[in-house]
Amino acid sequence: MSEDRRGRLETDPGMSLVEAVYARRSVRGYLDREVAPEMLERIFEIAQQAPSNCNVQPWKVFVASGELKNKLSAQMVQRTREGVAPNPDYPYRGDFENDYRRRQVECAVALYTEMGIERGDREGRQRAVLRNFEFFDAPNIAFIGMDPAFGTTVAIDVGMWAQTLMLTLTAFGLHSCPMGTMRNYPDLIREAFDIQDDTRILFGIAFGYEDPTVPANRTVTSRDPISTNVVFRS
Ligand SMILES: Cc1cc2nc3c(=O)[nH]c(=O)nc-3n(C[C@H](O)[C@H](O)[C@H](O)COP(=O)(O)O)c2cc1C
């Protein structure tokens, strides 16, 4: 049932919002260190404060750790290795053009350069793809879905929840990686969590403590100036 909103606890970290926004980045290598269950619960409670259309709170979240996480990873790695065609619940368009394409390439180059993968290194690329399905060794992977009857406009709410979660993780000294690749085999997720309702999987978020020695974690992405995205007028 509904709960009152409690606000900040004394034990919560003091990182400012601006610091959290700049400290968050996609981390693709984690330490073998569990996140304390009480901390996890607090983080998800804070993320739950995200806004949503008519306050419907449409996000459905399934967090796997331990043996279940390892099993899902093994299944996804196997399917990817065997070239099993993805069967996403929500269609994905990856063929970007113009500025979108330029940014997509820049981000891939930034990552692959740190990983030591050169152009045309097909094996290296395949290895990089598989790292997704190993969840980058994160101790936790959250799968995020919603009822498709909501459509695009309510999917916006799920995105807002996701960024709230990732910023909160950052404030608590954790890191994360949002993962569209977690769309690929939603049947495995439904089976693992015994999902019987209409929830369809949108994406995933791997999270845990960063392993700073992993080269991929040196990746720095850029942002275009706000004039390319934002118009102010009065
Ligand atoms: C919805 C979404 C899906 C993403 N999917 C993946 C993914 O499957 N694998 C991956 O390595 N990174 C993935 N990313 C991370 C982006 O590449 C990353 O956010 C972007 O390059 C900007 O870098 P930053 O997060 O470090 O600021 C995803 C990001 C978002 C928001």
The ligand as a MOL file (V3000), in Angstrom:
LIG
                    3D

  0  0  0     0  0            999 V3000
M  V30 BEGIN CTAB
M  V30 COUNTS 31 33 0 0 0
M  V30 BEGIN ATOM
M  V30 1 C 19.2380 3.4190 -22.3230 0
M  V30 2 C 20.7410 3.2090 -22.4080 0
M  V30 3 C 21.2170 2.0010 -22.8900 0
M  V30 4 C 22.5970 1.7520 -22.9210 0
M  V30 5 N 23.0500 0.5320 -23.2940 0
M  V30 6 C 24.3590 0.2100 -23.1560 0
M  V30 7 C 24.8000 -1.1230 -23.3620 0
M  V30 8 O 24.0210 -2.0360 -23.6670 0
M  V30 9 N 26.1270 -1.3780 -23.1890 0
M  V30 10 C 27.0190 -0.4170 -22.8080 0
M  V30 11 O 28.2020 -0.7310 -22.6530 0
M  V30 12 N 26.6230 0.8640 -22.6000 0
M  V30 13 C 25.3170 1.1930 -22.7370 0
M  V30 14 N 24.8670 2.4740 -22.4710 0
M  V30 15 C 25.8310 3.4670 -21.9820 0
M  V30 16 C 26.0800 4.5880 -22.9890 0
M  V30 17 O 26.9860 4.1420 -23.9510 0
M  V30 18 C 26.6340 5.8010 -22.2040 0
M  V30 19 O 25.6440 6.2690 -21.3260 0
M  V30 20 C 27.0560 6.9520 -23.1070 0
M  V30 21 O 28.1020 6.5630 -23.9580 0
M  V30 22 C 27.4960 8.1610 -22.2960 0
M  V30 23 O 28.5620 7.8090 -21.4510 0
M  V30 24 P 28.4800 7.9450 -19.8730 0
M  V30 25 O 27.2950 7.1340 -19.3960 0
M  V30 26 O 29.7720 7.3730 -19.3540 0
M  V30 27 O 28.2840 9.3920 -19.5310 0
M  V30 28 C 23.5040 2.7600 -22.4780 0
M  V30 29 C 22.9890 3.9840 -22.0370 0
M  V30 30 C 21.6390 4.1980 -21.9750 0
M  V30 31 C 21.1330 5.5080 -21.4310 0
M  V30 END ATOM
M  V30 BEGIN BOND
M  V30 1 1 1 2
M  V30 2 1 2 3
M  V30 3 2 2 30
M  V30 4 2 3 4
M  V30 5 1 4 5
M  V30 6 1 4 28
M  V30 7 2 5 6
M  V30 8 1 6 7
M  V30 9 1 6 13
M  V30 10 2 7 8
M  V30 11 1 7 9
M  V30 12 1 9 10
M  V30 13 2 10 11
M  V30 14 1 10 12
M  V30 15 2 12 13
M  V30 16 1 13 14
M  V30 17 1 14 15
M  V30 18 1 14 28
M  V30 19 1 15 16
M  V30 20 1 16 17
M  V30 21 1 16 18
M  V30 22 1 18 19
M  V30 23 1 18 20
M  V30 24 1 20 21
M  V30 25 1 20 22
M  V30 26 1 22 23
M  V30 27 1 23 24
M  V30 28 2 24 25
M  V30 29 1 24 26
M  V30 30 1 24 27
M  V30 31 2 28 29
M  V30 32 1 29 30
M  V30 33 1 30 31
M  V30 END BOND
M  V30 END CTAB
M  END
